[in-house]
Amino acid sequence: MACTHVILNSSLLQFEYFQASEKQVRRRTVQRRVKEMLKERLLEVDERRERLRALLEAEEQAYVEEIASRQETMLERQAKMRERAKKLREERENSRRAIAKEKLDMKWRDECDELRPKLRAKQHADINIERAKQIEIARMLKSREASDNRYYDTLWETDRLLKIEREKRKKYRLRLCVDTTA
Protein backbone atom coordinates (compact mmCIF):
# COMPACT_ATOMS: atom_id res chain seq x y z
CA MET A 1 0.00 0.00 0.00
CA ALA A 2 2.88 2.30 0.63
CA CYS A 3 3.90 1.79 -2.91
CA THR A 4 0.54 2.70 -4.26
CA HIS A 5 0.58 5.67 -1.99
CA VAL A 6 3.95 6.77 -3.42
CA ILE A 7 2.76 6.13 -6.97
CA LEU A 8 -0.40 7.99 -6.29
CA ASN A 9 1.55 10.70 -4.60
CA SER A 10 4.00 10.80 -7.50
CA SER A 11 1.24 10.85 -10.12
CA LEU A 12 -0.53 13.53 -8.10
CA LEU A 13 2.67 15.54 -8.10
CA GLN A 14 3.03 15.00 -11.84
CA PHE A 15 -0.58 16.03 -12.37
CA GLU A 16 -0.11 19.17 -10.24
CA TYR A 17 3.15 19.93 -12.08
CA PHE A 18 1.43 19.47 -15.43
CA GLN A 19 -1.49 21.69 -14.35
CA ALA A 20 0.88 24.37 -13.05
CA SER A 21 2.88 24.19 -16.29
CA GLU A 22 -0.26 24.49 -18.42
CA LYS A 23 -1.48 27.37 -16.26
CA GLN A 24 1.86 29.13 -16.63
CA VAL A 25 1.85 28.53 -20.43
CA ARG A 26 -1.71 29.94 -20.68
CA ARG A 27 -0.76 32.95 -18.53
CA ARG A 28 2.33 33.64 -20.66
CA THR A 29 0.29 33.18 -23.85
CA VAL A 30 -2.29 35.68 -22.56
CA GLN A 31 0.48 38.08 -21.52
CA ARG A 32 2.12 37.74 -24.94
CA ARG A 33 -1.23 38.38 -26.68
CA VAL A 34 -1.91 41.40 -24.45
CA LYS A 35 1.58 42.76 -25.23
CA GLU A 36 1.01 42.20 -28.95
CA MET A 37 -2.39 43.91 -28.79
CA LEU A 38 -0.88 46.83 -26.85
CA LYS A 39 1.93 47.03 -29.35
CA GLU A 40 -0.55 47.03 -32.26
CA ARG A 41 -2.64 49.68 -30.51
CA LEU A 42 0.44 51.83 -29.89
CA LEU A 43 1.41 51.43 -33.56
CA GLU A 44 -2.11 52.47 -34.62
CA VAL A 45 -1.96 55.49 -32.28
CA ASP A 46 1.48 56.44 -33.64
CA GLU A 47 0.23 56.10 -37.24
CA ARG A 48 -2.81 58.24 -36.41
CA ARG A 49 -0.59 60.84 -34.71
CA GLU A 50 1.64 60.92 -37.77
CA ARG A 51 -1.36 61.37 -40.11
CA LEU A 52 -2.75 64.17 -37.88
CA ARG A 53 0.69 65.84 -37.70
CA ALA A 54 0.96 65.73 -41.49
CA LEU A 55 -2.58 67.12 -41.85
CA LEU A 56 -1.81 69.90 -39.36
CA GLU A 57 1.39 70.80 -41.18
CA ALA A 58 -0.49 70.89 -44.50
CA GLU A 59 -3.17 73.17 -43.01
CA GLU A 60 -0.56 75.46 -41.46
CA GLN A 61 1.27 75.64 -44.78
CA ALA A 62 -2.01 76.45 -46.57
CA TYR A 63 -2.73 79.24 -44.04
CA VAL A 64 0.78 80.64 -44.42
CA GLU A 65 0.41 80.62 -48.21
CA GLU A 66 -3.03 82.25 -48.02
CA ILE A 67 -1.75 85.00 -45.71
CA ALA A 68 1.28 85.52 -47.94
CA SER A 69 -0.94 85.80 -51.00
CA ARG A 70 -3.16 88.37 -49.24
CA GLN A 71 -0.28 90.62 -48.26
CA GLU A 72 0.74 93.21 -50.76
CA THR A 73 4.17 92.86 -52.15
CA MET A 74 6.52 95.82 -52.15
CA LEU A 75 6.03 96.24 -55.91
CA GLU A 76 2.23 96.27 -55.58
CA ARG A 77 2.45 98.85 -52.81
CA GLN A 78 4.78 101.03 -54.87
CA ALA A 79 2.46 100.74 -57.88
CA LYS A 80 -0.51 101.82 -55.74
CA MET A 81 1.45 104.75 -54.35
CA ARG A 82 2.50 105.85 -57.87
CA GLU A 83 -1.10 105.61 -59.06
CA ARG A 84 -2.36 107.65 -56.11
CA ALA A 85 0.38 110.28 -56.62
CA LYS A 86 -0.55 110.52 -60.32
CA LYS A 87 -4.23 110.93 -59.47
CA LEU A 88 -3.47 113.65 -56.89
CA ARG A 89 -1.22 115.47 -59.40
CA GLU A 90 -3.99 115.39 -62.01
CA GLU A 91 -6.57 116.68 -59.51
CA ARG A 92 -4.23 119.48 -58.42
CA GLU A 93 -3.54 120.39 -62.06
CA ASN A 94 -7.26 120.39 -62.93
CA SER A 95 -8.00 122.61 -59.93
CA ARG A 96 -5.20 125.01 -60.91
CA ARG A 97 -6.50 125.16 -64.49
CA ALA A 98 -10.05 125.88 -63.32
CA ILE A 99 -8.82 128.72 -61.06
CA ALA A 100 -6.66 130.14 -63.87
CA LYS A 101 -9.60 130.02 -66.30
CA GLU A 102 -11.87 131.73 -63.77
CA LYS A 103 -9.27 134.47 -63.19
CA LEU A 104 -8.82 135.01 -66.94
CA ASP A 105 -12.60 135.26 -67.39
CA MET A 106 -12.79 137.76 -64.53
CA LYS A 107 -9.93 139.82 -66.01
CA TRP A 108 -11.59 139.80 -69.43
CA ARG A 109 -14.93 140.93 -67.95
CA ASP A 110 -13.23 143.69 -65.98
CA GLU A 111 -11.30 144.93 -69.02
CA CYS A 112 -14.14 144.62 -71.56
CA ASP A 113 -15.66 148.12 -71.94
CA GLU A 114 -18.73 146.87 -73.87
CA LEU A 115 -19.59 144.17 -71.31
CA ARG A 116 -19.07 146.23 -68.14
CA PRO A 117 -22.30 148.37 -68.44
CA LYS A 118 -24.36 145.26 -69.23
CA LEU A 119 -22.94 143.40 -66.22
CA ARG A 120 -23.56 146.42 -63.99
CA ALA A 121 -27.17 146.63 -65.26
CA LYS A 122 -27.64 142.90 -64.57
CA GLN A 123 -26.24 143.33 -61.05
CA HIS A 124 -28.62 146.25 -60.40
CA ALA A 125 -31.54 144.21 -61.70
CA ASP A 126 -30.59 141.26 -59.47
CA ILE A 127 -30.23 143.58 -56.47
CA ASN A 128 -33.64 145.20 -57.19
CA ILE A 129 -35.26 141.75 -57.42
CA GLU A 130 -33.74 140.69 -54.09
CA ARG A 131 -34.76 143.99 -52.47
CA ALA A 132 -38.34 143.54 -53.74
CA LYS A 133 -38.41 140.01 -52.28
CA GLN A 134 -37.17 141.28 -48.91
CA ILE A 135 -39.76 144.11 -48.90
CA GLU A 136 -42.53 141.62 -49.70
CA ILE A 137 -41.38 139.30 -46.91
CA ALA A 138 -41.29 142.23 -44.44
CA ARG A 139 -44.79 143.31 -45.55
CA MET A 140 -46.10 139.76 -45.08
CA LEU A 141 -44.54 139.57 -41.62
CA LYS A 142 -46.11 142.92 -40.59
CA SER A 143 -49.48 141.81 -41.96
CA ARG A 144 -49.28 138.53 -40.07
CA GLU A 145 -48.23 140.30 -36.89
CA ALA A 146 -51.16 142.73 -37.23
CA SER A 147 -53.52 139.79 -37.84
CA ASP A 148 -52.17 137.99 -34.77
CA ASN A 149 -52.56 141.19 -32.68
CA ARG A 150 -56.17 141.60 -33.80
CA TYR A 151 -56.88 137.97 -32.93
CA TYR A 152 -55.37 138.30 -29.45
CA ASP A 153 -57.15 141.67 -28.93
CA THR A 154 -60.52 140.05 -29.66
CA LEU A 155 -59.70 137.15 -27.33
CA TRP A 156 -58.72 139.61 -24.60
CA GLU A 157 -61.86 141.70 -25.11
CA THR A 158 -64.07 138.60 -25.03
CA ASP A 159 -62.38 137.45 -21.85
CA ARG A 160 -62.78 140.94 -20.27
CA LEU A 161 -66.49 141.04 -21.12
CA LEU A 162 -67.00 137.55 -19.67
CA LYS A 163 -65.31 138.60 -16.43
CA ILE A 164 -67.52 141.70 -16.17
CA GLU A 165 -70.62 139.58 -16.77
CA ARG A 166 -69.50 137.11 -14.08
CA GLU A 167 -68.94 139.91 -11.60
CA LYS A 168 -72.43 141.29 -12.29
CA ARG A 169 -74.01 137.86 -11.72
CA LYS A 170 -72.00 137.37 -8.55
CA LYS A 171 -73.13 140.77 -7.17
CA TYR A 172 -76.72 140.01 -8.16
CA ARG A 173 -76.66 136.64 -6.34
CA LEU A 174 -75.05 138.24 -3.32
CA ARG A 175 -77.76 140.93 -3.25
CA LEU A 176 -80.46 138.24 -3.50
CA CYS A 177 -78.92 136.33 -0.61
CA VAL A 178 -78.73 139.49 1.51
CA ASP A 179 -82.33 140.44 0.65
CA THR A 180 -83.69 136.98 1.44
CA THR A 181 -81.92 136.79 4.80
CA ALA A 182 -83.00 140.25 5.87
C-alpha positions as CSV (number, residue, x, y, z in Angstrom):
1,M,0.0,0.0,0.0
2,A,2.9,2.3,0.6
3,C,3.9,1.8,-2.9
4,T,0.5,2.7,-4.3
5,H,0.6,5.7,-2.0
6,V,3.9,6.8,-3.4
7,I,2.8,6.1,-7.0
8,L,-0.4,8.0,-6.3
9,N,1.6,10.7,-4.6
10,S,4.0,10.8,-7.5
11,S,1.2,10.9,-10.1
12,L,-0.5,13.5,-8.1
13,L,2.7,15.5,-8.1
14,Q,3.0,15.0,-11.8
15,F,-0.6,16.0,-12.4
16,E,-0.1,19.2,-10.2
17,Y,3.1,19.9,-12.1
18,F,1.4,19.5,-15.4
19,Q,-1.5,21.7,-14.3
20,A,0.9,24.4,-13.0
21,S,2.9,24.2,-16.3
22,E,-0.3,24.5,-18.4
23,K,-1.5,27.4,-16.3
24,Q,1.9,29.1,-16.6
25,V,1.8,28.5,-20.4
26,R,-1.7,29.9,-20.7
27,R,-0.8,32.9,-18.5
28,R,2.3,33.6,-20.7
29,T,0.3,33.2,-23.8
30,V,-2.3,35.7,-22.6
31,Q,0.5,38.1,-21.5
32,R,2.1,37.7,-24.9
33,R,-1.2,38.4,-26.7
34,V,-1.9,41.4,-24.5
35,K,1.6,42.8,-25.2
36,E,1.0,42.2,-29.0
37,M,-2.4,43.9,-28.8
38,L,-0.9,46.8,-26.8
39,K,1.9,47.0,-29.3
40,E,-0.6,47.0,-32.3
41,R,-2.6,49.7,-30.5
42,L,0.4,51.8,-29.9
43,L,1.4,51.4,-33.6
44,E,-2.1,52.5,-34.6
45,V,-2.0,55.5,-32.3
46,D,1.5,56.4,-33.6
47,E,0.2,56.1,-37.2
48,R,-2.8,58.2,-36.4
49,R,-0.6,60.8,-34.7
50,E,1.6,60.9,-37.8
51,R,-1.4,61.4,-40.1
52,L,-2.7,64.2,-37.9
53,R,0.7,65.8,-37.7
54,A,1.0,65.7,-41.5
55,L,-2.6,67.1,-41.8
56,L,-1.8,69.9,-39.4
57,E,1.4,70.8,-41.2
58,A,-0.5,70.9,-44.5
59,E,-3.2,73.2,-43.0
60,E,-0.6,75.5,-41.5
61,Q,1.3,75.6,-44.8
62,A,-2.0,76.5,-46.6
63,Y,-2.7,79.2,-44.0
64,V,0.8,80.6,-44.4
65,E,0.4,80.6,-48.2
66,E,-3.0,82.2,-48.0
67,I,-1.8,85.0,-45.7
68,A,1.3,85.5,-47.9
69,S,-0.9,85.8,-51.0
70,R,-3.2,88.4,-49.2
71,Q,-0.3,90.6,-48.3
72,E,0.7,93.2,-50.8
73,T,4.2,92.9,-52.2
74,M,6.5,95.8,-52.1
75,L,6.0,96.2,-55.9
76,E,2.2,96.3,-55.6
77,R,2.5,98.8,-52.8
78,Q,4.8,101.0,-54.9
79,A,2.5,100.7,-57.9
80,K,-0.5,101.8,-55.7
81,M,1.4,104.7,-54.3
82,R,2.5,105.8,-57.9
83,E,-1.1,105.6,-59.1
84,R,-2.4,107.7,-56.1
85,A,0.4,110.3,-56.6
86,K,-0.6,110.5,-60.3
87,K,-4.2,110.9,-59.5
88,L,-3.5,113.7,-56.9
89,R,-1.2,115.5,-59.4
90,E,-4.0,115.4,-62.0
91,E,-6.6,116.7,-59.5
92,R,-4.2,119.5,-58.4
93,E,-3.5,120.4,-62.1
94,N,-7.3,120.4,-62.9
95,S,-8.0,122.6,-59.9
96,R,-5.2,125.0,-60.9
97,R,-6.5,125.2,-64.5
98,A,-10.1,125.9,-63.3
99,I,-8.8,128.7,-61.1
100,A,-6.7,130.1,-63.9
101,K,-9.6,130.0,-66.3
102,E,-11.9,131.7,-63.8
103,K,-9.3,134.5,-63.2
104,L,-8.8,135.0,-66.9
105,D,-12.6,135.3,-67.4
106,M,-12.8,137.8,-64.5
107,K,-9.9,139.8,-66.0
108,W,-11.6,139.8,-69.4
109,R,-14.9,140.9,-67.9
110,D,-13.2,143.7,-66.0
111,E,-11.3,144.9,-69.0
112,C,-14.1,144.6,-71.6
113,D,-15.7,148.1,-71.9
114,E,-18.7,146.9,-73.9
115,L,-19.6,144.2,-71.3
116,R,-19.1,146.2,-68.1
117,P,-22.3,148.4,-68.4
118,K,-24.4,145.3,-69.2
119,L,-22.9,143.4,-66.2
120,R,-23.6,146.4,-64.0
121,A,-27.2,146.6,-65.3
122,K,-27.6,142.9,-64.6
123,Q,-26.2,143.3,-61.0
124,H,-28.6,146.3,-60.4
125,A,-31.5,144.2,-61.7
126,D,-30.6,141.3,-59.5
127,I,-30.2,143.6,-56.5
128,N,-33.6,145.2,-57.2
129,I,-35.3,141.7,-57.4
130,E,-33.7,140.7,-54.1
131,R,-34.8,144.0,-52.5
132,A,-38.3,143.5,-53.7
133,K,-38.4,140.0,-52.3
134,Q,-37.2,141.3,-48.9
135,I,-39.8,144.1,-48.9
136,E,-42.5,141.6,-49.7
137,I,-41.4,139.3,-46.9
138,A,-41.3,142.2,-44.4
139,R,-44.8,143.3,-45.5
140,M,-46.1,139.8,-45.1
141,L,-44.5,139.6,-41.6
142,K,-46.1,142.9,-40.6
143,S,-49.5,141.8,-42.0
144,R,-49.3,138.5,-40.1
145,E,-48.2,140.3,-36.9
146,A,-51.2,142.7,-37.2
147,S,-53.5,139.8,-37.8
148,D,-52.2,138.0,-34.8
149,N,-52.6,141.2,-32.7
150,R,-56.2,141.6,-33.8
151,Y,-56.9,138.0,-32.9
152,Y,-55.4,138.3,-29.4
153,D,-57.2,141.7,-28.9
154,T,-60.5,140.0,-29.7
155,L,-59.7,137.2,-27.3
156,W,-58.7,139.6,-24.6
157,E,-61.9,141.7,-25.1
158,T,-64.1,138.6,-25.0
159,D,-62.4,137.5,-21.8
160,R,-62.8,140.9,-20.3
161,L,-66.5,141.0,-21.1
162,L,-67.0,137.6,-19.7
163,K,-65.3,138.6,-16.4
164,I,-67.5,141.7,-16.2
165,E,-70.6,139.6,-16.8
166,R,-69.5,137.1,-14.1
167,E,-68.9,139.9,-11.6
168,K,-72.4,141.3,-12.3
169,R,-74.0,137.9,-11.7
170,K,-72.0,137.4,-8.6
171,K,-73.1,140.8,-7.2
172,Y,-76.7,140.0,-8.2
173,R,-76.7,136.6,-6.3
174,L,-75.0,138.2,-3.3
175,R,-77.8,140.9,-3.2
176,L,-80.5,138.2,-3.5
177,C,-78.9,136.3,-0.6
178,V,-78.7,139.5,1.5
179,D,-82.3,140.4,0.6
180,T,-83.7,137.0,1.4
181,T,-81.9,136.8,4.8
182,A,-83.0,140.3,5.9
